[in-house]
């Protein structure tokens, strides 16, 4: 052994969009394992394995020697922001970050809902949205503050009888037991910005859900029906919502569609106004029209619906809170549907975006000469805080 310092502890990474939390861990492993900074850690781990009994060593002989790395709370691929990670003995402290409070900023887009409750999923159904105003959303948010019961998304990593919920959903199966609401707490929740129709670029996904998967998704989404709903201000809009709700609860037709009808359903196209069109109709619209003649009658085209409104919300919540579920439930509460279009975890415990105690993901590809000094400083700071905390606790015990 060289006697060099072994670096372990906890630090945070700024996770980019489109990258899973597991991807971040693999990226750290890829850069940390061959580095000079963590070479002493690997040497110590190798020596420790040699000191173990023969039976334990035999079990570990085929195990790959990697740096021990984990994270303290998953972020969706759509989300960006603070991802707390632990190295070596620091992984033992990650459970503290699962229980800590977190601050998020999300953008909710109204008028449609997906199987995953966000814009990366497939559209399950739509609802009228023209009646939604900032005032209606402000009023609806009141029921989501404080201690509430929240149902996890049908697309989540929660396990039911040893199987993750999203695995059931992808297979078009209903979980064997009901997904029950869980207690969570919202310490504060406020509207940061309101986006009027036509003032933003957030859009619904283009892909429609169909077949058995859609039937299962609709059954699961219907279990949210007991959520309180803030009625629309306009009487006409209220009638539209009631009609849409009645349509959702109507049983499916006894006869299954023909094979060609199923194919047409799968090839639906989403129009600019958010309505779905069969493939044949879409093809007809895209066809080049014949030149108009003097005798051709003048046709009247229907005006497209306005783009749905969206809202940016900031919230500080406790462990177990799903922002995707909030977006989904908020849509119900204003008499419509909604999905999560963007998500940023701006704070987790003492780690806040914009501060110098977070490693930028892009720094990893810049080389150890860039990320090395930063990670070294983060782990030294973590060790100092840990030592100070232990000393303070020892003093308190003596008193």
N, C-alpha and C positions, 0 to 999 in steps of 0.2 A: 504493500500500500504506500502511496505517495504522501499521505498525510494532508492532502488538499481538502479544503472545505467542501462539505456535501450540502448542496442546495436543495431544500424541500420547502413546501408551504403552499400557500394559496395566492392566486392572482386572477385577474379578470381579462377576458378577451372581448373585443368588439366584433361580434358575429355579423357577417354580411348576409344579405338576402339570398335565398336559393341554396344555402348551405345548411345541412343538418347539424345538430349538436354533436352527433357521433362523428361527422366529418371533421369538425374542429379538433376533436380529440385525436383522430388519426393524423391530422396535419401536424399537430404538436408533436406527436410521437415520431413522425417522419423527420422533423427537424431537430428534435431534442436528442434522439438516440445517438447520432453520429457526432454530436457537438462536444466541444471542449468543456463547456459549462457543466454538463451532466455526466461527463466521463467518470469522475470520482463516485458518483451515485451508483453507476453500473458496476464499477469495481467492487464497491462495498456490498452490493447485492449478490454478486458472484461469490465473494468470500463468505457471505452469510449462508448461502446455499451449501457450500462445501463443509461448513461447520455443523450442518444438520445431521441427524442420524442417517444411517445407510438406507433405511426404508423410505424416509422422506426424500432423500436424494434420488433414489431410484424412480420415485414418482415424478420428480421434477426434471429428470434428464431430458425428456422429450419436450419440455416446456420452453417456449421461446423466451429469451432474456430481453425483456422490454422495460422501459421506464414506466412506473406505475402512475397513471394519469386518469382523472375522472372529472366530472362536472357537477355543479350543485344546482341543477334545475334546468330541464329541457326548454329550448326555444323552438317554435315551429320553423320549418324551412322558409315560410313567408316572412317571418319576423327578423328584425335586426336588433342589435343592442348588446347589453351586458350579459355575458355568459361567464359565471365564476367557475374556475377550474382549480384542481388541486394536483400537486406533484408529490410523490413519495408519501411521507407521513401526513402531508397536507390533505390527502384524500379522506383521512379520518375526521376532518373538520367540516367536510362538505355537507353533512346532515344539518349543520347549523344554518346553512344558507337555504335549505329546503323550507325551513320554518320561518325565515325572516320575511319582512314586508318587501314588496316590490312596487315600482312605479312604472306605469305603461302609458303610452300614447297610441291611440288607435283611430283609424278612419272607418266609419260605418257607412255603407252605401245601402240605400233603401230600395224596395221594390221586388227583390228576388232573394231566394234562399237556396243554398247548395247542401249537398250531403256532408261536406266538411265544415260548413258554416263560414267558409272564407272564399275568396275569389279563385283559389286553386282547385276548387271542387267542380262538380257538375250540377247544373241547375235542376232542382227537383220541382219547384213551382214558383209562381209569381203572384203578386197581389197589387191592387191599386196603390198608388203612392202620391198622387197629385195633392192630396189633402194634408200631407205632412209639412209642418212648419217648425221653426226653431222653438216656438213657445210650447208646442205639443211635445217635443223631445225633452225640453227642460222639465216639463211636468212629469213625463214618464220616468225620468231618471231618479225621481224622488223614491220610487219603490225599490231601487237597486242600491241605495246607500245603507250603511250600517250592517247589521248581521242579517243575512238572507240565506235562503236555500237555493242552490244552483244545480241544475242537471248537467253533467258532463256531456260533451259532444258525442254523437254516435261514431264519429271518426276521432278516436283518441287512443292513447296507449294503455288506458285502464284495462285490467284483466278481469274477465268473467270466466270462472271455471278454467283457469289456466290459459285462456286465449284472449288476445287483445281485441278491443271493441272494433278497431278499424279492420281487423281480419274478418270478423263476421260481416261487416258492411260490404267489403270488397267481394265476398263470396255470395252476396245477396241473401244472407241468412239473418233471422231475428235472434238475438242473444237468448240463451235458455232462461235467463232471469231478467227481471225488469231493471233498467238503469235508474237507480233511485237518486233523488236530489241529495246534495251534501251541504253541510253548513260552511259558509265562507263569510268573510267580513270585508266590507268596502269602507276604508277609513275616510277617503274623500273621492269625489268624482265631479268633474266640471267640464263644461263645453269650452274648448280652446278656440275653435273656429267653426263657423257655419258656412256651408257651400250651397248657394242657391243653384237650381237647375241651370245648366249651361255655363257654369263658372269653374268647372273642374274637369279632370280627365279620367276620373275613376269609372270603370265599366264593369258590367257583369261578365262572367265567363261565357264563352260561346258554346261550349259543349253541353248538351242536354243529357240527363240521365234517362234511361229507358229500361224496359224489360223487368225481370224479377228484382233487380237491384233497386229500381225506382219504387216498386210496390213495397219493398221492405223499408226503404227510407221514408216513404209517406206514412207507414204504420208507426214508425218510431217518432217521426215529427209530430204526429197527432197527439202524442202523450204530453206535448207542451200546451195543450188546449186549455188546461186549468189556469194558466198564467193570466193575471189581470190585464185587461186591455183598456187603453185610453181611447174612447171613441173619437172619430174624426169630427171636426167642427162643422163640416158641410153635410146637410141631410142627404144629398145625392151621393156623395162619396161613401156615407155610411151604408146606404143601400147596396152599393157596389161591393163593399167589404163583406156584408152579410151574405150576398149572393155568392161571392167567391168562397166564403167559409162553408156554405151549404153544399157547394159543388165539391169541396175537398172531402166532405164527410159522406158523400154518396158512395154506395158500394160499387165495385168494379163490375163490368158487364159479365154475364154468365158465359157468353161465348168468347173464346180467345180470338184475337185478330188473325187474319190469314197471314201466311208467310210473307207475301209481298207487302202487306200493310205493316208488318213488323220492320221490314227492311226500310220502308219509307219513313217510319218513325225514327229509326236510328240515323237517318240521313237528314234530319231536320236542320234547318238553318235559322239562326237568330237574326231577326231584322233589326234595323236601327232603332225602332221604337220598343224593342225588348220582347216582341211577340215572336213565337216560333212558326215557321212555315214548312210545309212538306217540301221534299226535294223537287218534286215536279213543278210546284208553284215557284220555287226559287229559280229553277232553270228557265221558266217562262219569263220571269222578270228580267233575267240577265240576257235574254235573247235580243238581238238587234231588231228594232221595230221597222215595219215597212214605211217608206216615205209617205208623208201625209198628203192627201189630195184635197181639193177644194170642197168635195162632197163629204169628206170624212167628218163625222159628228164630233163635237167637242166633249171630252170626257172630264169628269170632276173627280179629282183624287182626294182621298181623305188625308187630313193634316196629321203628321206623326205626333206621337205623344212627346211631351217635354222630357228631357233627361231628368232622372230622379235626383233629389237632393242628397247631400252627404254631410257628415258631421265629424269633426275631430274631437275626441274626448280624452282627457287626462284622468288617471285614477291611481290611487295607492291602495293595494289590496294585500290580504294575507295569503298564506300558503293554500294551494289547491284551487285557486281561482282561475277560470278559463275566460279569457277575453273574447274568444270566438263565441262562447255561449252567451256572453253579455250582448254581443251584436245581434245574435239570433233572437234572443228574448226581447231586446229593445224593439226590433221590428214588429213583433207580436203586440207589444205594449202600445204601439201607435197605430194599430189596426192595419198592419201591412206585413211585409217580410223585410229582412235585411241580412247582410253578410259583412264580414270583416274584410276590408280592402287593403289595409296596411296595419302593421303593428311594430312598435319600437319599445323595447324594455330599456327605459332610460336610467333606472336605478335598481340595484339589488344590494341590500344591506348598505355597506359603506362605499360601494363602487358606483360611480355616477358617470354617465357619458359626458365627454368634454373635459374631464379632469385628467391629470397626468398619470393616474394609477391604473390605466387600462391599456392593454397591448392592442394595437391595431392589427387586424388579421393580415393586411398586406405586408406588414413588417416581416412576417415569417419568410416570404419569398425574397426579401431584400438581403437575406443572409445573416449569419450569426453576428457579424460585426454591427448590425443594426438592432436585432432583437435581443442579442445576448446581454448587453449592459442594462437594458430595460428590465428584462426578466430577473436578472440578478438583483437589481434594486428593489423590485416588487417583493421578492422572496426575503430579502434582508429586512425590509420594512415589516413584513408579516411576522418574522421571527421576533423583531423588537417589540411589536404590539403584544404578541403572545407572551413574551417574557414579562412585560410590564403588567399584564393582566394577572399572570400567575403570582407576581410579587404583591399586587394589591389584594388578591384573595388571601394570600398567606398572612398579611398584616391584619386583615379583617377577622380572620380566624383567631389570631392571638388576642385581639381586643374582646 
